[in-house]
Structures are given as structure tokens and as C-alpha cells.
Amino acid sequence: MLFRAASFREERNSVSQSVRDVRLAGAALHFLPIATRVPLKFGGETLTTALCARARLMVRGRKGDLAEGWGETPLSVQWTWPSSIPFGVRLEAMKEMTRRLARAWTEFDAWGHPVELGWDFQEVELKRVWREWNEVRPDAERMPWLAALICCSVFDQALHDAYARLHEVTAYSIYSQDWITRDLSHFLQPAPAVKVRFAGRFPEDFLVRPARKQIRAWHLVGGLDPIDATELTGQEPEDGYPVLLEDWIQRDGLKCLKIKLRGNDEGWDFERVVRVGELAAQYGVEWLTADFNCTVHAAAYVDRILDRLRDEHPRTFASLLYVEQPFPYDLEESAIDAHSVSARKPLFLDESAHDWRLVRLGRELGWTGVALKTCKTQSGALLSACWAKAHGMTLMVQDLTNPMLAQIPHVLLAAHVGTIMGVETNAMQFYPEASAPEAQVHPGLYRRRDGHVDWSTLGPVGFGYREAEIARTLPQPEVAHGVL
């Protein structure tokens, strides 16, 4: 259901205004290209390059004071827009969408808190820009909503950062009733016949306090990653970083491995989990998860693999902490009953979890957990976390192979919402040198040690980027609007 812009104006007028409210004053957008050291397979496609979008947003307070904030995410075409359309066509479409959103954010005529502004923008302006884009495209070239969310997320992240900077506090200090005018009942509705109350509650009520500064790190075992020396091709990089899984485990002290599977080759998927499970047992890895990347079309496929693991490899089965997103991510079109899978292992939505309404639908279909991502916007991730936790669902925070500044809100989200186990973080596997300037300031965030990442070096305002200390020269902005 699409909400009309007028309804939001009426709602904003129906609640008291806060002296801490802000409005948008300006936006700039930069694109930062990256090449991978080894390929990363997403479903039927392989990633060898990435393009990060970095946004700088200016906000104005009630007293006329200004503050800037930053947001960043990879425009992950393969993950967000699987298609037979050439990669370059999809990438250019996402770049253009991000450019258009820079102007739309600058022109967004509203005052409020970042959660309020972020939600309102998604419900009205983002949907308007996305619909207008798709109305003139052939059906095959229409951009998925998930791709539009990624394009929007850099500005939404920057808004949260800028608001906290304006008030000289950390980003995770601003989610209580002391800061937000509208409570959660203005954004969320409970599932039918469930006694959940959102009135009088705020995101702060669902956050972890205190948040641990060191959290478990999950390593991604990609579909093309060599498990042992028999799989080496001779084309591997010689750049000082590990190639074999056992070397990664030993160097980084890993305790958690995420296994990418094909979802359309049952024998290969089963053997892949078995092989990784055997290596995990040998080197003291404690937890595994399996990610089918939306390529499975029947619950029985996953059930059979899990049952074989239970019967033939009980240790590996026991170490599977959860299963991630086996089925196509359009839940409304592919409403597969997932109860048989979640009866065997916790089952987590990822690509399907665009917002809390789809989380609600997933819960009805049998999903038991939600994998949050900052690339679906900071505002949306917080609201989805609140809805899920209120309904007894478990959380995880999954990676989009986040380098540079993108790593920081990503890890902070995992630390503050309370996940089933740590955070997935794999940019150091696929393009570690891309974050070399940031690693000089925040070494614990860009190298896993003793199986953990450490965010204790972050600063005391906003997301704590400390970007002025990071020796990175940005390219000229693609677009710049308003006050900067």
C-alpha cells in the first residue's frame, strides 16, 4: 500500500514539533570504484568490481545552525538486481537513480527526526521517484524496489549522522522519546492476534545497552573460494592476504563461517556444507550458516539437505546456527510456506526483508529471523528490528561487502540491535586495500582479530567516522544541490 504525501503532512501537523527537529539543506554525491582481489559469486552472477556511493548531507536546525553527515554503501548490482540485463545497464540505472535522489532529498520539505524523515521520505518521495523511473522503462529494465532502497540508503545514513553531529551526540543516543516526537505506533502495526504494543515505545526500547565494542565476525565462504589446495588454479593473487579457507581461519582466529550455496544443485550444496563443516571442526570454528541466495523454489530442497546433514554429519548439522534466504525475495509473488525449514533450523529473511511489513508476511510464512542491512536504510533497519524483536524474531546483520565508511554504520547496527551472533564482515577478504586509509584510523574495524571486529576507536559524535583524520581524497561530486 502506498501512502499519500498529504497523509504525512497531516500526521506531522498532528504531533508536537521538537526544538531538535532538522530539515534538509543540501546534498552531494560521490562515486568510488573498487576492484576485487578475488571474485565473489552472487547467485548466478560474479562480482569482480564494485562501485560505492558516498553521500554528504547538510541539515539545518531550528535555530538555523548547520551540520554535515556522511553515508556510504556499495551499489551492489548483482545482489540487488539479479537479471539477464547487462551489468553495465543496471549499474548505470542505479547511478542515475542515486543522482536523482540527491536532488529529491534536498527538496524534501519537512522537519523532523531522522527516523521520521527517513520513513516519510521512503513512503512518499522514494516511491514517487522509483515509479517515475520505471514508468518509462521496458518491463525487463524496471528497477526492483530493493535497488531503489540501496540508492536511498546513503542519504538516510548521512541524515542520522548529521542530526547526531548537530546535537553533538552519538548516533545511537538519538533513538529515545527524548529525541523522537512520534512513537513506534506511527510507523508499525503488530501482527494480527498478537499482543504487542508500540504506543509509547521508541527504538531505544529495543536496543542493547551497553553495546559491546568487540563483536564476533563472520567470514564468507564464497561459491568460488578454494576450500583446500586441490582447488587452486594458479591464478590466485599473491598479495600477502590468505587465499585458502584454513589460512583465513588461522590468521583471523575465525569462529563463524557463512557458506554461499547455489540453491539449484542439491548435490553440490550438500557436499559444500560437508567439506566446510569438516574443515571447521578441524580448526575450532564453532558456528556455520548456509546462504542459498534466493535461488531455491521449494522448501523440500532445503529440508532434504538439512535432514542428510542431521543423519550423516550430526556435528556439522549442530553447528548450523541458521539458514539464510533460500527462496526468491519477492515474498508476495513467491509466497512459499517455509515452516518445514524453520522447524529444522532458524530461518532468516535477507533480500525479502525490505521493511517491517514484509517481515510480518515472512513471519506468517514461517520465517523466524531477520537479517538486517544498513543498505536498506538506517531508518528502515531500526524499524524492522523493533518489529521483529517485539514479535519474538531473532536478528542478524549481514554484509554487503562493506568497505571504507560503509563498514562503520554496518558494525554499529549489529552491536546495538543484538544479533543471534556477531556480524558478517567480508570486505577485508575481497578488497582489503580499498579501506587502507580508514584502517589507519580504525584498525579494529578492517582486520578481524581473534575472530572479532572492534569499533572502540570511533569518535563521540554521529557514527564516529573521524573522516577528517582519514587520508582519502574524494573524486569530484557527481551532483551537488543546496547548501554545502
N, C-alpha and C positions, 0 to 999 in steps of 0.2 A: 504494500500500500504506500503510495506517495502522498506526502503531506503538502498542503498548500502553503506558500510563503506567508499568506495572510494569517494563518493559524499561529505561526511562530511570532509574528508581530503582536498579535493579541495576547499570547502567553507571556511574552516579555513584558508587556504592559500590565499584566495581571499580577505580577510579583514585584516586590520592592526592589529597587535598584541598590547596588552596593557602591560605596565610595572606592572600592578596589577594582571595579569593572574597568575593562580596557576596550578599545576598538582598534581595528587595523589601520595602519598609517602608510605602509609601504612593503614591497616585496621584491627580492632579487633572486635569480635562479642561475646556478652554475651546473655544468655537466663535467664529470671527471671520469675519463675512460680508464679501464683496468684490463690487463691480460692475465689469464690464469697460468700457473706454472704446470698444472696437470688438468686434464679435462674433468668436468663434473657432469654426470648424466642425470637429467630430469625426465623421467618417463621415457618418451620416445625421442627426446632431443638431448643434445650435448652442449654444455656451456664451455666456451674457451675464452670468451671476453665478457666483460661486464661494463655497464655504464651507471655510475652513481649520480643521482640528482641531489644537489645540496642547496637548501633554501636559506635565505636570510630574511627575517620578517621583523618589521618595526611595529610596535604598538604604542598607543598614546593613552595615558591615564586620565582620570577625571580632572586632575589639576594641570593637564597639558604636558606633563613630563613624558619623555620618550625612553624606550628601551628596545634593544635588539635581541633576537633569539635565532638559534640555528637548528635546522633539521636536515637529516640525510637518509637516503635509502638507495640500494641498488634498484634500478628499473629491470627487474628480473623477468624478462620476456618469456623464457621457457617455462618458468613456474606459473606465472600468472595468466598466460595466454597460449596454451598449447594449441597448435594449429598447423595445417599444411601450408598456410600463407608463408612466404619467405620471411625469414627472421628480420631482415632489414626493414621490410614494410611494417611489421609490428613494432619494431623499436622506434622508427620514425613517428609512428602514430602516438606512442606513449610519450615521446619527447614533446610533440606538439600539444598533447593534452596537458602536460605539466606546464608548458608555457602559458596556455590559456588560463590555467588555474591560478597562476601567479597574478594575473590581472583580476580574476574573479575574487580572489581573497582580498586584494587591495580595495576593491569596490564594495566589499561586503559591509552593508550599512547596519551595524548592530554594535551594542555594548554588551559586555558580559564577562564571565569567567571562561577560561579555555575549554572546559568540558561543555559548557553551554554553547559557546560559539562553535566549537568543533562539531558537536552533534547537529546544531541547526544548519551549519554550512553543508554537511553531508546530506541532510534530508532535503534541502532545497537547492542550493546553488550547484553542488557537485552533480546531483541528479539532472538538473537542467542542462549543464554543460555537456554531460555524458550523453543525454538524449539527443541534444542538438548535433553532437558529433556523429552519432550512429544513424540519425535520420537520413543523412546524405551518403551513407556507405552501403555497398552491396552487403547482403546478409553474411557472406563469408568473411567480410572485413570488419564486422561490428565488434567493437571492443568489449570484452567482458567487464562486468562491474568490478571484479577483483583488480583488474588492471587500472581502472579509474581510481580505486581506493589507494593503490600504491602511489600513483601520481599525486594524490591529495595529501598523502601522509607526511611528506617533508614539510609542508606548510603547517599542518596541525602540530607536529612535533615542535617546530620553531615557535609556534604560538605559546605552548606550555612553557618553553624555555624562556621566552621573552617576558611573559607575565611574572614568572618567579623572579627573574632578574630585576624587573621594575620594582618589586617589593622586597628585593634583597634577601630572598629565602631560597631554600632548595625546592626543586620541582615537586618532590613528594611531601612537602609541607603544605600544599595548597588545596588538598582534596577533602577538607573537612567543612562542617557547617559554618565555621568562622570565615570561610572564603567564598563558598558557593551559595548562591541565593536559592536555586531550585534543588529540591531533594531528588532522590532517585526515582520517586514515583512519577516525575515529569518525563522521564526517559524510558522507564522499564515497566513491564507488566508481568506479574507472576504467571506461571503455567496454570491451566485450569485445575481446580480442585486441590491446589497446593496452598497450604497456609504459610505464605511468605509475605512479609510486609516490607515495602520500600518507602512508604511515607515516613518522613522524619529520619531517614538514613542517607548516608553520603558515602562516596568511595572510600574515604578514610576508614569506615567501619569494617571494610573487607580487606584491608592491607595488613601486612605483617609488621609488627613493631616489637623490638627493634629489628631492622633488616640486617642480615649478616653480610659483612664486607667481603667474605670469601665464600664462593658457592661452587658446587660441583660442575664440571664441564663435560658435556657430551661431545664425542668425536664422531664425525660422519664417515661411514664406510661406503663410499660411492660405488655405483654399479660398475665402474671401470677401474676401481682401485685394486692393485695387486694385493692379494692376501699373503702370499709367500713367494719365494724366489722363482718358483716354477712358472709364475705368471708374468715375469718381467719380459719386456720386449726389446730392451736395449735402447729404447727411445726416451727413457725416463730422464728427468733433469738431474744434473749434478751441481746443485746449488747450495749444498750444506744442510738442506732440510730432509727429513725422512721421506722415504717412498713406501717401504713395506709397513704393513699394519703393526707388526711386532715392534718395529723401531719407534713408531709413534707412541705405542703404549709405554715402552720403557723410557723414552725421552721425557714424555709429559706426565708420567705417572697416572695414566688414564684408568678410570674405574667404570666408565659408562660409554657404550658404543651404540650408535644408531646405524642400522643396516638398511641401505636402499635396495629395494627389490623391484622386479619387473612387473609383477601383477598379471602377466599373461603367459607365464612359463612356470607351471607349478613345480616341475622337477628342479629347474634351476633355482627357484626361490627357496625350496626346501634345502637343497644342498648348500646354498649360500649361507643360510642361517646356521646349519650344522657346522660348516667349516669355521665361521666366525666364532661360534659358540665354543668349539674345541680350543681355538687359539685364546679366547677369553679366559677359559678355565686354566690354561697353561700359564698365563701371565697375571693372574689375580684380578682380572676385570670382574666386577660384581654385577653389573646390570646391562641388559641389552634392550633395544626396541626395534621393531620392524616397520618400515615405511614403504607402503605399496604405491604411493604417488598417484592415487585416483584412477588406477588402471584396471581394477577388479570390477566385475559386473555381477557377481553372485556371492552371497555370503558363504556358500558351501566351499568355495575355493579357499578362503582363509581358514574355515573350520577344519578342512582336511589337513592343511599344513600344521595347524596347531595340534591337532589330535595325533599326528605322526610324531611330532616333537615330544609330546607328552608320553607317548608309548615307547618310542625308540631312543630318545635323548632327554630324559627327565631333568637332568641338570640344566641343560640349555633352556628347556621349557620353563623351569622355575626362575631362571634369570631374566626372562622376558617381562619387563615391567609393564609395558603396554604395547598396543598396536595402533599405528597411526594411519588414518585416512586411506583405507583400501578402495573406496568407491568413488565414482565420479562426483565432482564437487558441487554440481547443481542439485541440491537435495530435493528441490521442488519438482524437477524433471525426472530424477533418478531416486525415487523415494524407496530405497532398498531397506527392508527390515533387517536391522543389524543385531537383534537381540541374541542370536545364536553365537555371534562372535564375542559380544561383551559378556556372555555367560562364561566364556573361557578365559578372557583377558580383558582388562580395561581397554576401552576403545575411544580414541581421541579424534575429534574433528580438527582439521587444519585448514585446508583450502576452502572447505564449506563454511567455516565459521566467520562469515563476513561481519555479522553483528549479532546481538543477543536474540533477535527474532529467529535467525537460522539456528542458533544454539538451542533455542526452545524446540524447534522442529526436530533437530537431531536427537534431543533427549527423548522425544516421543517415539523416534525410530529405533532407540536402543543404544545410542552413543552415551558414554559415561564420563567423558572428559573433553576438555577444550585446549587446543594448542594455540596460544596467543602469539601474535606477531605485531611489532610496532609498525610494520609497513602497511597494516590495515588501519592506521592512525592510533595515536596515543589515546585520544578520547574514546574511540571505539573499543580498544583493548581494555581500558579500565571498566567501561560499562559492561562488556561481555564477561569480564572477570567477576564483577559484582553479581550479575545474574546467575552465572554458573555456580559460584560459591553459595549463594542463597538457596540454590536447589540441590546442593549436595554433590555437585560435579567437581572433578579433580582438574587441576590446571597444569599446563606445561607452557614454556616459552620456547618457541622454535626459531631457528636461524633462517635468514635469507642470504647466508654467506656475507654477513655484515662487516665491512672493513671501516677504517677511518672513524669519523664521528658517529656513523651508524651503529657501531658496536656499543656505544655508551647508553643511550636510552634502552636498547635491547637488554643489556645485562641488568640495568636498574629495574626494568619491569619485572624480570624474573626474581630479583632479590626482594621486591616489595609485594608481589601478589601471592607468593607462597606456592611453589610448584611441587609436583609429585617427586621431582629430583632435579635440582640444579637448573642448568640452561644449556641448550645446544649452542655451540660456538665453533665455527669451522673456517672462518676467513683465513686464519693462520695456516690452514692446510693448502688452500687453493690460490691465495695471492698474499702471502705474508709481507712481502716488501711494500705492498700498497699502503700499509699502515705504519711504515717505519718512522715517519715524523711523529705520529701520535704515540707510538710505543716509547719514544724518548721521554715523554711526559707521564704516560700511564703504562709502565711496563707490565703490570699485572693483568691488564685487560687484553693484551695482544700476544701473550705467551702463557700457555697453561702450565702450571707448576703443581706437582703433587696432585694432579687431577682436578685442580681448581682454577678459577679466574678470580682476580682480586681488584675491587674498584675503590680501594681506600685512598687513592691519590686524587679522586675527583674533588672539585672545588666546592665552595659553600653556597653558591647561588645557581639557580636554574638546574640544568642537567650536569653542571660542574665540568664542562668541556675543557676549560682553561685554554681556549683556542688561540689566545694571544701569545701563548708560550710555545705553540706548535709551529715548527718551521715549514709551513706549507704555503706555497704561492698558488692562489686560485686563478683559473682562467678568467677571462673577461665574462661578465654575466651574459647569459643568453637573452634575458629580459630583465628590466628594472622598472618598477612602477612606484609612484608615490614618493613619500619621504624616506630617504635612505642616508 
